[in-house]
């Protein structure tokens, strides 16, 4: 199973952005 870090690297975004999406907080466009 990929880690948040793996997903962030693949998506080209920060670790915090991935965390916010997974936890359904903050505004992500």
PyMOL commands that set and color helices and strands:
alter all, ss='L'
color gray80, all
select helices_A, chain A and resi 4-11+15-22
alter helices_A, ss='H'
color red, helices_A
deselect
rebuild
show_as cartoon
